[in-house]
């Protein structure tokens, strides 16, 4: 285990040195060549790179610079880019967590906050040998994982203590730009001061889940199979009604390392309350269902529109355009009423026997009750609608409309046709 993590550390430092050397070589091999002075300067930079990226030299530097960053799962800078409070590294997980929070993540991503110039130290601490990361080893006191690279126990201890500064919060603090909640705990103005922190680990996990559902090859193949009505072993996953927030603007790396990898994006899921569906209740009271609260509530706006239109055209001579517009508005009212009637018509047959509805309306709303009315119940119901609509229009117009038998007959004819077209 020791050799494995130390090998990863050596390879990481050598890779960084090679990246630096490649940059210098690129400058040396420009098309038009370089001057002798520039060449000498570049050769000096090569020598410096070999010295700076010597394993022991670089680890000593990293141990000094580690205090400039903070490894965290919850970071304060997401609340405000200038917040200076403490960040928290919480790696405890619960496989049976009842809520979707950072503790439900099996392997939470670790973020790095602080001086962007020291993010190479953060990457060092997150090197993983398959058992744990270097950060975990150091947090558990396993300093000996660095011993194969050190020339002495003292140097190993120096490195471990220095690197651990990126993991520890010695004096936790909040900040005026951080969120703070005063939570009452009793009388005498006693409070807990809670400072909620943004979980970058949870945001990172959700980001990858959403990105996978949108852009992964397997999800694209599953969607294509669904489009062609072909079988697929992969479920098509969609996240609807997502919102996106951006942290850090054009410089997401100023917030954190993981924020930069997410291009500053955080996906937000909808948290609106579910649509309320009232428990079904048949209209048991009142002889005229049109006077019920459910009809009045669902037709209020439509009746108001029709009343305003009739008041507007009242001084004008009737023409085909006015009549067509009037009938369209009346049809919308009838559509709303027929939609409300449908659940009653498919309710358990015979439900209206104990209701106060008129026999004609029982026949309309309860198909089992047709035997109760020997006459033309459709004509009777249509007349009830016409009387109701006349009354509602007069009230909605504040008595500017006084509608008589002519309007009643017209509404009645429209309702009669609508009931027959609806199959009742």
C-alpha positions, 0 to 999 in steps of 0.5 A, a space after each residue: 500500500 505504501 509503495 503504491 501511493 508513493 509511486 502515484 505521488 512520484 508519477 504525479 510530480 514527474 507528470 507536472 515536471 514534464 508538462 512544464 518542460 514541454 511548455 519550455 521546449 515549445 518556446 524553443 522550437 518556434 518557427 523563426 528560432 530564438 536568440 541566444 539570450 532567450 535560448 540561455 534563459 529557456 535552458 535556465 528554466 529547464 534546470 529550474 524545472 528539474 530542481 523545483 520538481 524534484 520529489 522532495 523539493 516539490 513535496 516540501 513546497 506543497 506542504 508549505 502551500 497547502 494552507 492556501 487551500 481547503 479541501 471540502 465537501 461543503 463550501 462557503 464561497 458558493 453563497 457569495 464569492 467573497 465570503 471568507 468563512 470556513 469550509 467543511 470536509 464531511 466524508 461520512 456516508 449513510 447507505 440507508 440515508 432517508 433523504 437526498 443529501 451529501 450523506 447519501 453519496 457512497 463516494 462523495 467528490 471532494 472540492 478544493 477552495 482557495 488560491 487557484 495557484 495551489 490547486 496542484 496540492 489539492 490534486 496531490 491530496 486526491 491521488 487514490 491508490 484504490 483503497 483511499 486517497 492521500 487526503 484520507 490517509 493523512 486525515 486518519 493519521 497514516 503519515 507513513 504513506 509518505 515515508 518511502 519518499 522522505 529522507 528522514 522521519 522528521 521530513 515525513 512528519 513535516 510534509 504530513 503536518 503541512 499537507 494536513 492544513 488543507 484538511 483541518 479547520 482549527 477555528 471554524 468561523 462564519 462570515 458576514 456574506 455567508 447565510 446565517 439562521 437564528 434558530 430559537 431553542 427556548 426562552 430568554 432570547 436563546 438561539 443557535 446560530 446556524 450557517 448552512 453551507 452549499 454541498 458541492 459534493 452533492 451538486 457534483 453528483 447531481 450534475 453528472 447524473 443529469 449530464 449522463 441522462 442527456 449526453 451519454 452514448 448509452 442514453 442516446 442509444 436508448 432514446 433512439 431505440 424508444 423513438 424507433 419503438 425498438 427494445 432496449 435494456 436501458 431505461 430512458 431517464 429525463 429530468 424535467 423542469 430543471 433550472 440552472 444557476 451559475 457560480 463564479 460568472 466567467 471565472 468559475 475556478 475562483 469559486 472552487 475546483 469542482 465548480 470549474 469542472 462543472 463550468 460553474 453550473 448547478 442544476 436545481 430540481 423543482 420543489 413546488 408543491 404537488 398539484 392538489 387533487 380534491 377527493 371526489 364528492 358527488 353533488 348531494 345537496 341543492 336541486 340545481 347543480 348549476 348553482 353549486 360552488 364547483 360550477 361557479 368557481 370553474 366558470 367565473 372567468 368565462 362568464 365574466 368574459 361573456 358579460 363584458 363582451 355583451 355589454 360592449 356590443 349592446 349599443 351595436 346592431 347584431 351581425 354575424 361576427 358578434 353572434 359568432 363571438 358570443 356563441 364561442 364564449 358560451 361554448 367555452 362555458 358549456 365545455 367547462 360544465 360538461 368537463 365538470 359533469 363527466 366525473 359524476 356521470 362515471 361515478 357509481 350508478 345510482 348515487 343520486 338516489 339520496 341527493 337533492 337534485 331535480 329528477 331531470 338533473 339526476 338523469 343527466 348526472 347519473 345514467 342509472 337514474 333515467 327511469 326517474 323522469 318520464 319526460 325530456 330531461 335534456 330539455 329540462 336541464 338545458 332550460 336550467 342552464 339557460 336560466 342560470 346563465 342569464 342570472 350569472 350574466 346579469 350579476 357579472 354585468 352589474 345589471 347592465 344586462 337584462 336578458 329575457 326569454 330570447 336569450 334564454 331560448 338561445 342558451 337552452 338550444 346551445 346546451 341541448 346540442 352540447 349535451 347530445 353531442 357529449 352522448 347524454 
